[in-house]
Amino acid sequence: MKHYDVGAYIWPAYTGDELRSRMFWPKGMGEWETVQEAKPKYEGHQWPRRPLWGYVNEADPAVMEMEIAQATRHGVNVFIYDWYWFDRRPFLECCLNDGFLKAANNKEMQFYLMWANHDANHLWDRRLSGSECGRTTIWTGRVNRIDFEEMAERLVDKYFGLDNYYRIDGKPVFMIYDLGNFIAGLGGEQAAIDAIAWLRALAVKKGFPGLHLQTRVRSAHRIKKSADGLASGGIEAYPPVVRALGIDSVTHYGFGDMAMPQGDYLTILEEVACEYAKMEQDYDAAYFPQVACGWDNNPRFPDTLRPRIITNNTPENFEKALRLAKTYVDEHPLPAPLITINAWNEWTETSYLQPDDLYGYGYLDAVKKVFVDGQ
């Protein structure tokens, strides 16, 4: 059976081990506090949901040993860690450093980093998300050239050389979530081009054959282009910018990047299929297909209903999405057989593979059926 690299994004907030996380989740449980407090917003709303594994600390290596075993058994063989750098230092790194990398079986799972360089705002704090204070930015995700070099040196030295760091053609894969913020922080497109050239040279200097640079993109209907070539709001990248920066591959973070995340899952999946086709037309960079379990971020809002909810996102329909992505990989000459999934544990966005009290192991079983059992 053909091998596939099935990568699931990890949101590393399900721990209270990092002291700075207490400003968002004061009880010391990370965002499990938000999951515990979630309530249904209307009749038939499929919340609250509860994790079958319990409110575990994912910075505990014993917990991660269990999660790695379950992931690989079901066909998830790459973890894509959301990685943060705020206020000139890393944030929420405990899950990776103390949990995953200290797990006795971590070599059974590959991993790579997605620099989640979006701003940190009120959405992480349930006490602020429903208030009248408006959009509150706690930390900006933008960095200047000095900070970028300090950050990059640390990443290359600490992670890229690990045996289980994910590589394509021998090159460590590094993903930038917010290309607009990246460019704005450095001072413009040319400055960003120069910084990327420096980063690639650094990888070679450190003994790697190069760097495989990846970014998250959004579909045309989700992008508002500004006069200077950047997407307004500093979130997205569009084809000319991706081309100018020499990005090697692109993917999405969720179905909200490809379609309006509202309504029936199968209807949205039709839009996703159209976006898959557009990717190879619009981008010179390789496109790795993305599949999402769903979307509903109402747990983060205690008092207001967020109407953008994906419904009918059953494990059976999720399996159809997986097969669509698998077919895309089979039919395209990609540099790696990579499929990205949102997500391993995005509980407060209701897009997770981990088992719950609604579908049990349904989502993981769907991955296993498609990529392990070959059914």
C-alpha positions in Angstrom: 0.0 0.0 0.0 1.3 3.5 -0.8 2.7 5.5 2.0 1.1 8.8 3.0 2.3 11.5 5.4 -0.8 12.4 7.4 0.0 15.5 9.3 -2.3 16.9 12.1 -1.9 20.4 13.5 -1.5 20.6 17.2 -2.7 23.6 19.3 -0.2 23.4 22.3 -2.5 25.1 24.8 -3.7 22.1 26.8 -1.3 22.5 29.6 -0.8 25.0 32.4 3.0 24.4 32.6 3.9 27.7 31.0 3.3 30.5 33.5 2.4 33.1 30.9 -0.6 31.0 29.9 -2.2 31.8 33.2 -3.2 35.2 31.9 -5.6 33.5 29.5 -6.5 30.4 31.6 -6.0 31.2 35.3 -6.8 27.8 36.7 -3.6 26.3 35.2 -5.2 23.8 32.8 -4.7 25.7 29.6 -7.6 25.9 27.3 -9.2 22.9 28.8 -10.8 25.5 31.1 -12.7 26.9 28.1 -13.8 23.4 27.0 -15.1 22.7 30.5 -17.2 25.8 30.6 -18.7 25.5 27.1 -22.5 25.3 27.0 -25.0 24.8 24.1 -26.2 28.0 22.5 -29.4 26.6 21.0 -31.5 23.5 20.9 -29.6 20.8 19.0 -26.2 22.5 19.4 -23.7 19.7 19.8 -22.0 21.1 22.9 -20.7 20.5 25.5 -18.3 17.8 24.3 -16.0 16.0 26.6 -12.6 14.3 25.8 -12.6 10.5 26.3 -8.9 10.7 27.4 -9.8 13.3 30.1 -8.5 16.8 30.6 -4.9 15.6 30.2 -1.8 17.7 30.4 -0.1 17.4 27.0 3.2 18.7 28.4 3.4 15.4 30.3 5.5 12.8 28.4 3.4 9.9 29.6 0.3 11.6 28.1 2.1 12.1 24.9 3.3 8.6 24.7 -0.3 7.5 24.8 -1.3 10.1 22.2 1.6 9.2 19.8 0.6 5.5 20.1 -3.0 6.2 19.3 -2.1 8.6 16.5 0.3 6.3 14.7 -2.0 3.3 15.2 -4.7 5.2 13.3 -2.4 6.5 10.5 -1.5 10.0 11.7 2.3 10.0 11.4 3.2 13.7 11.5 2.4 16.3 14.1 2.5 19.9 12.9 3.1 22.0 16.0 1.7 25.5 16.2 4.8 27.4 17.4 4.7 30.9 18.9 7.2 33.7 19.4 5.9 36.6 21.4 7.6 39.4 23.2 11.0 38.1 21.9 10.7 34.6 23.3 8.8 31.4 22.7 5.3 30.8 24.0 3.4 27.5 24.7 6.5 25.4 23.9 6.1 23.1 26.9 3.9 20.6 25.0 6.6 20.1 22.4 9.7 20.3 24.6 8.5 18.6 27.8 5.7 16.4 26.4 6.4 15.2 22.9 10.2 15.3 22.8 10.5 13.6 26.2 8.0 10.9 25.3 9.8 7.5 25.1 8.2 6.7 21.7 8.5 10.1 20.0 10.7 8.7 17.3 7.7 6.8 16.0 6.2 10.2 15.0 7.6 12.9 12.8 7.0 16.5 13.4 7.6 20.0 12.1 6.8 23.5 13.1 4.3 26.0 11.9 5.3 29.4 13.1 1.9 30.7 14.2 2.8 34.4 13.8 -0.7 35.8 14.1 -1.4 38.3 16.8 -2.5 37.0 20.2 -5.8 38.5 21.1 -8.9 38.3 23.2 -10.1 35.1 21.6 -8.0 33.0 23.9 -9.6 34.6 27.0 -13.2 33.7 27.4 -13.6 36.6 29.9 -12.8 39.1 27.1 -14.2 37.4 24.0 -17.8 38.3 24.9 -17.2 41.7 26.3 -17.7 45.1 24.9 -14.0 45.9 24.9 -13.7 45.0 21.2 -10.7 43.4 19.6 -7.9 43.3 22.2 -4.3 42.5 21.0 -2.1 41.2 23.8 1.0 40.5 21.6 1.7 41.2 18.0 3.0 38.3 15.8 5.2 40.7 13.8 8.9 40.5 14.3 11.8 42.7 12.9 14.9 41.3 11.3 16.9 41.2 14.6 14.2 39.2 16.3 13.7 37.0 13.3 17.3 36.0 13.2 17.4 35.3 16.9 14.3 33.2 16.6 15.5 31.3 13.5 18.9 30.5 14.9 17.1 28.9 17.9 14.7 26.9 15.7 17.5 25.5 13.4 19.7 24.6 16.4 17.1 23.1 18.6 14.7 21.3 16.3 15.7 21.0 12.6 18.4 18.5 13.2 16.4 16.1 15.3 16.0 12.6 13.7 12.2 12.8 13.5 12.0 16.4 12.2 10.0 16.1 9.0 11.9 16.8 5.8 11.1 16.9 2.1 14.1 16.0 -0.1 16.2 16.1 3.0 15.3 19.7 3.7 13.6 20.6 7.0 10.0 21.8 6.5 9.2 25.1 8.2 5.7 26.7 7.8 4.8 30.3 8.2 1.2 30.8 9.1 0.7 34.6 8.5 2.8 35.7 5.5 1.3 39.2 5.6 2.4 39.7 9.2 5.8 38.3 8.3 6.3 40.8 5.5 4.9 43.7 7.5 7.1 43.0 10.5 10.3 42.9 8.4 9.4 46.1 6.6 8.1 45.1 3.2 8.3 42.5 0.5 12.0 43.0 -0.4 13.0 42.8 3.2 11.1 39.6 3.6 12.8 38.2 0.5 16.2 39.1 2.0 15.3 37.4 5.3 14.2 34.2 3.6 17.4 34.1 1.6 19.3 34.5 4.9 17.3 31.7 6.5 18.0 29.3 3.6 21.7 30.1 3.8 21.6 29.5 7.5 20.1 26.1 7.0 22.9 25.2 4.6 25.5 26.6 6.9 24.2 24.3 9.7 24.6 21.3 7.4 21.2 20.8 5.8 20.8 20.6 2.0 18.5 23.6 2.2 15.1 24.5 3.7 11.6 23.6 2.5 9.5 26.7 3.2 5.8 26.3 3.4 3.0 28.8 4.1 -0.7 28.9 4.8 -2.9 30.4 2.1 -6.5 31.3 1.8 -8.8 31.2 -1.2 -9.5 34.2 -3.4 -12.8 35.0 -1.9 -11.2 35.2 1.5 -8.4 37.6 0.4 -8.7 41.4 0.1 -5.7 42.7 -1.8 -4.3 46.0 -0.8 -2.4 48.4 -3.1 1.0 47.5 -1.8 0.6 43.8 -2.7 -0.2 42.6 0.8 -3.5 41.2 1.9 -5.3 43.7 4.1 -5.4 42.7 7.7 -2.0 41.1 7.5 -3.3 37.5 7.4 -3.1 36.1 3.9 -0.7 35.6 1.0 -1.8 35.4 -2.6 0.1 34.0 -5.6 2.3 36.9 -6.6 3.6 37.2 -3.1 4.2 33.5 -2.7 6.0 33.5 -6.0 8.2 36.5 -5.1 9.2 35.0 -1.8 10.1 31.6 -3.4 7.8 29.6 -1.1 8.2 25.9 -1.8 4.7 24.7 -0.9 1.4 25.9 0.4 -1.5 24.4 2.3 -4.5 25.6 4.3 -5.2 25.6 8.0 -8.9 24.7 7.9 -12.0 24.7 5.7 -12.5 28.3 6.7 -9.5 29.1 4.4 -11.3 27.6 1.4 -15.0 28.2 2.0 -17.4 30.0 4.4 -17.4 27.7 7.4 -21.1 27.6 7.8 -23.7 25.0 6.8 -23.6 21.4 5.8 -20.2 19.7 5.7 -20.9 18.0 2.4 -21.9 21.2 0.7 -18.7 22.8 2.0 -16.7 19.8 0.7 -18.0 20.6 -2.8 -16.4 24.1 -2.5 -13.2 22.5 -1.1 -13.0 20.3 -4.1 -13.2 23.3 -6.4 -10.5 25.1 -4.3 -8.2 22.0 -4.7 -8.4 22.5 -8.5 -7.7 26.2 -8.2 -4.6 25.7 -6.2 -2.6 24.1 -9.0 -3.8 26.8 -11.4 -3.0 29.7 -9.1 0.2 28.7 -7.4 3.6 27.7 -8.7 4.4 26.2 -5.3 3.2 22.6 -4.6 -0.1 22.4 -2.9 -0.6 19.8 -0.1 -4.4 19.2 0.4 -6.0 20.0 3.7 -8.9 18.4 5.4 -10.8 19.7 8.4 -13.0 17.9 10.9 -15.3 20.8 11.3 -15.7 24.3 12.7 -17.6 25.9 15.6 -15.7 28.3 17.9 -18.7 29.0 20.2 -16.9 27.5 23.2 -14.7 30.6 23.2 -17.7 32.9 23.5 -19.7 32.5 26.7 -22.7 34.8 25.9 -23.0 35.3 22.2 -23.8 32.8 19.4 -21.3 32.6 16.6 -23.4 31.6 13.6 -20.6 30.2 11.5 -20.9 26.5 12.4 -20.2 23.5 10.2 -22.9 20.9 10.6 -23.2 17.3 9.6 -19.5 16.8 10.1 -19.8 13.2 11.0 -16.9 10.8 10.9 -18.5 9.2 7.8 -18.5 12.6 6.0 -15.0 13.3 7.2 -13.9 10.1 5.6 -15.2 11.4 2.3 -13.0 14.5 2.7 -10.0 12.3 3.4 -10.6 10.3 0.3 -10.8 13.5 -1.7 -7.4 14.6 -0.4 -5.9 11.2 -1.0 -7.1 11.3 -4.6 -5.5 14.7 -5.0 -2.1 13.4 -3.8 -2.4 10.3 -6.0 -3.1 12.4 -9.1 -0.4 15.1 -8.7 3.4 14.9 -8.8 4.0 16.4 -5.4 7.4 16.4 -3.6 5.9 14.5 -0.7 2.6 12.5 -0.2 1.6 15.0 2.5 -2.0 15.7 3.7 -2.7 18.2 6.5 -5.6 17.8 8.9 -7.2 20.3 11.1 -6.6 19.3 13.7 -5.3 17.0 16.4 -6.8 19.0 19.3 -8.6 22.2 18.2 -11.4 21.6 20.8 -12.5 25.2 21.1 -12.8 25.4 17.3 -14.6 22.0 17.2 -12.1 20.5 14.7 -10.2 17.7 16.4 -9.3 14.1 15.8 -9.1 13.2 19.5 -11.9 11.0 20.7 -14.9 12.6 22.5 -18.2 11.5 24.0 -20.1 12.3 20.8 -18.3 10.2 18.1 -15.9 8.3 20.2 -12.9 7.3 18.0 -14.9 8.0 14.9 -12.5 10.6 13.3 -9.4 8.6 14.1 -11.1 5.4 12.7 -11.8 7.3 9.5 -8.1 8.1 9.1 -7.2 4.5 9.8 -9.7 3.2 7.3 -8.4 5.4 4.5 -4.7 5.4 5.1 -3.9 2.2 7.1 -6.5 -0.3 6.1 -6.8 0.9 2.5 -10.5 0.3 2.5 
